Amino acid sequence: MDRRTRFFWSLTILAAVIIFIWEAFLLVDIRSERGEILEKSANISIGTDEELESVISELEAELESRESFRFALKNNPMKLNKVVFLTDAMGRLIQSMQANSIRVSGLYMNFDPPRATVEYQQMEKQVKVGDMLGKFKILRITENGVVAFRDGEAKFYPLQGRTVTAEAARNMTRGPQFDEEEEF
C-alpha cells in the first residue's frame, strides 16, 4: 500500500471511531432521560391527581356561573317605534304610546258632562269627569285635553295633534274643580 491509501484508511477509521464514541455518548444521554421519564410516570396516579382535580373543580364552577347567566334586553330592538318616527300633518313628532300613560284622541264638549276618548294600555275608552283609568282619576275635561290625577299630582294630557304651551297646561290643571275634589 502506498502512503496515500494508508492516509485515507487511517482518516476513515479515525472518523468512524469518533462517530461511534459520539453516538454512544448520545445513547447514554437518551437512556438516562428515558429512565427519568419512567420514574416520573411510575409516581403518577391517574384519576386522583390533585392538580387535575383542582382544574376540574374550577371548570365546573365556571360552567355553573355561565349556566346561571340570564340575558335580557332593556329595549326590544324589534319595536318599530325605536326605528321609525311618525309625524302628524304639521310635521311634529308623534310620541309613542307608553303602557301606563294616557293619550287623548277625542273630546266631546257638547255632552253633559263632557266626555273624552282616551287610549290607555293600548285600549280605547270613553271617560267623563270622575272616572278611573287604572291609577288615573279624570278630574277635568277641557277644550284642549284632559286633566288626570295620579300619585298625588294632577297632569294635563292634551288632545293628540294639538300644541299647548307649558303655561296653558299649568293653568288647565288649576281651578275651582280641584278645591271641590275629595282627599285622595
C-alpha positions as CSV (number, residue, x, y, z in Angstrom):
1,M,0.0,0.0,0.0
2,D,1.2,3.4,-0.7
3,R,1.2,6.3,1.7
4,R,-1.8,8.0,0.1
5,T,-4.1,4.9,0.6
6,R,-2.9,4.4,4.1
7,F,-3.6,8.0,4.9
8,F,-7.2,7.8,3.7
9,W,-7.8,4.5,5.5
10,S,-6.4,6.0,8.7
11,L,-8.6,9.1,8.3
12,T,-11.7,6.9,7.6
13,I,-11.1,4.7,10.7
14,L,-10.4,7.7,12.9
15,A,-13.7,9.3,11.7
16,A,-15.6,6.1,12.3
17,V,-14.2,5.8,15.9
18,I,-15.1,9.5,16.6
19,I,-18.6,9.0,15.3
20,F,-19.0,5.7,17.3
21,I,-18.0,7.4,20.5
22,W,-20.3,10.4,19.8
23,E,-23.3,8.1,19.1
24,A,-22.5,6.0,22.3
25,F,-22.5,9.3,24.3
26,L,-25.9,10.3,22.9
27,L,-27.4,6.9,23.5
28,V,-26.3,7.1,27.2
29,D,-28.0,10.5,27.5
30,I,-31.2,9.2,25.8
31,R,-31.2,6.2,28.1
32,S,-30.8,8.4,31.3
33,E,-33.7,10.7,30.1
34,R,-35.8,7.6,29.4
35,G,-35.1,6.3,32.9
36,E,-36.2,9.7,34.4
37,I,-39.4,9.6,32.4
38,L,-40.2,6.1,33.5
39,E,-39.5,7.0,37.1
40,K,-41.9,10.1,36.9
41,S,-44.6,8.0,35.2
42,A,-44.4,5.4,37.9
43,N,-45.3,8.1,40.5
44,I,-48.4,9.4,38.7
45,S,-51.7,8.0,39.9
46,I,-54.4,8.5,37.2
47,G,-57.8,9.8,38.4
48,T,-56.5,11.0,41.8
49,D,-54.1,13.7,40.6
50,E,-54.7,16.7,42.9
51,E,-53.8,19.2,40.1
52,L,-56.2,17.6,37.7
53,E,-58.9,17.6,40.4
54,S,-58.4,21.3,41.0
55,V,-58.6,22.1,37.3
56,I,-61.8,20.0,37.0
57,S,-63.5,21.8,40.0
58,E,-62.5,25.2,38.6
59,L,-64.1,24.3,35.2
60,E,-67.2,23.0,36.9
61,A,-67.5,26.3,38.9
62,E,-67.1,28.3,35.7
63,L,-69.8,26.2,34.0
64,E,-72.2,26.8,36.9
65,S,-71.7,30.5,36.7
66,R,-72.3,30.5,32.9
67,E,-75.4,28.4,33.4
68,S,-76.9,30.8,35.8
69,F,-76.4,33.8,33.5
70,R,-79.6,35.2,32.1
71,F,-79.6,37.6,29.1
72,A,-82.3,40.3,28.9
73,L,-82.7,43.3,26.6
74,K,-83.6,46.6,28.2
75,N,-85.1,47.9,24.9
76,N,-86.7,45.5,22.5
77,P,-85.0,46.1,19.1
78,M,-88.0,44.6,17.3
79,K,-90.2,47.6,18.3
80,L,-90.6,49.7,15.2
81,N,-91.2,52.9,17.2
82,K,-87.5,52.8,18.1
83,V,-86.6,53.0,14.4
84,V,-89.5,54.6,12.6
85,F,-90.6,58.1,13.7
86,L,-94.1,59.2,12.8
87,T,-95.2,62.8,12.4
88,D,-98.6,64.5,12.2
89,A,-99.8,66.7,9.4
90,M,-97.9,69.7,10.9
91,G,-94.6,67.8,10.9
92,R,-94.5,67.4,14.7
93,L,-93.2,64.1,16.1
94,I,-95.9,61.8,17.4
95,Q,-94.7,60.2,20.6
96,S,-95.1,56.5,21.0
97,M,-97.8,55.2,23.4
98,Q,-96.4,54.3,26.8
99,A,-98.1,51.4,28.6
100,N,-99.2,53.4,31.7
101,S,-99.9,56.8,30.1
102,I,-103.0,58.4,28.7
103,R,-103.3,59.6,25.1
104,V,-106.4,61.8,24.3
105,S,-107.8,61.0,20.9
106,G,-111.2,62.8,21.0
107,L,-113.2,65.4,23.0
108,Y,-117.0,65.7,23.2
109,M,-117.8,69.0,24.8
110,N,-121.5,69.1,23.7
111,F,-122.4,66.2,26.2
112,D,-123.4,67.0,29.7
113,P,-121.0,66.1,31.4
114,P,-118.3,66.4,28.7
115,R,-116.6,63.2,27.6
116,A,-113.3,62.3,26.1
117,T,-112.0,59.3,24.1
118,V,-108.6,58.2,25.5
119,E,-106.2,55.4,24.8
120,Y,-104.8,53.7,28.0
121,Q,-102.8,50.5,27.9
122,Q,-103.5,50.1,24.2
123,M,-107.2,50.2,24.7
124,E,-109.6,53.0,23.7
125,K,-112.1,54.1,26.3
126,Q,-114.7,56.9,26.6
127,V,-114.4,58.7,30.0
128,K,-116.1,61.5,31.9
129,V,-115.1,63.5,35.0
130,G,-114.7,61.2,38.0
131,D,-114.0,58.0,36.0
132,M,-110.9,55.9,36.9
133,L,-108.4,54.5,34.4
134,G,-106.1,52.2,36.3
135,K,-104.5,54.6,38.8
136,F,-105.6,57.7,37.0
137,K,-108.7,59.6,38.1
138,I,-110.2,62.0,35.5
139,L,-110.5,65.4,37.2
140,R,-111.4,67.8,34.3
141,I,-112.1,67.7,30.6
142,T,-111.4,70.9,28.7
143,E,-111.5,72.0,25.1
144,N,-107.8,71.2,24.7
145,G,-107.4,68.0,26.7
146,V,-107.9,66.0,29.9
147,V,-106.6,66.6,33.4
148,A,-105.9,63.4,35.3
149,F,-104.8,62.8,38.9
150,R,-102.2,60.1,39.8
151,D,-99.8,59.5,42.6
152,G,-100.5,62.8,44.3
153,E,-100.3,65.1,41.3
154,A,-102.5,66.3,38.5
155,K,-101.2,66.3,35.0
156,F,-102.7,67.7,31.8
157,Y,-102.9,65.4,28.7
158,P,-103.6,67.4,25.5
159,L,-105.7,66.3,22.6
160,Q,-103.4,64.4,20.3
161,G,-102.1,66.6,17.5
162,R,-102.7,69.9,19.3
163,T,-99.9,72.0,20.6
164,V,-100.4,73.5,24.1
165,T,-97.8,75.8,25.8
166,A,-96.5,74.8,29.2
167,E,-98.1,77.8,30.8
168,A,-101.5,76.9,29.3
169,A,-101.2,73.3,30.5
170,R,-100.3,74.6,34.1
171,N,-103.4,76.9,34.1
172,M,-105.6,74.0,32.9
173,T,-104.6,71.8,35.8
174,R,-105.6,74.5,38.3
175,G,-109.1,75.6,39.0
176,P,-112.1,75.5,41.3
177,Q,-112.8,71.9,40.5
178,F,-109.7,70.8,42.4
179,D,-110.9,72.6,45.5
180,E,-114.1,70.6,45.4
181,E,-112.4,67.2,45.0
182,E,-112.2,64.9,48.0
183,E,-108.9,63.8,49.5
184,F,-107.1,61.1,47.6
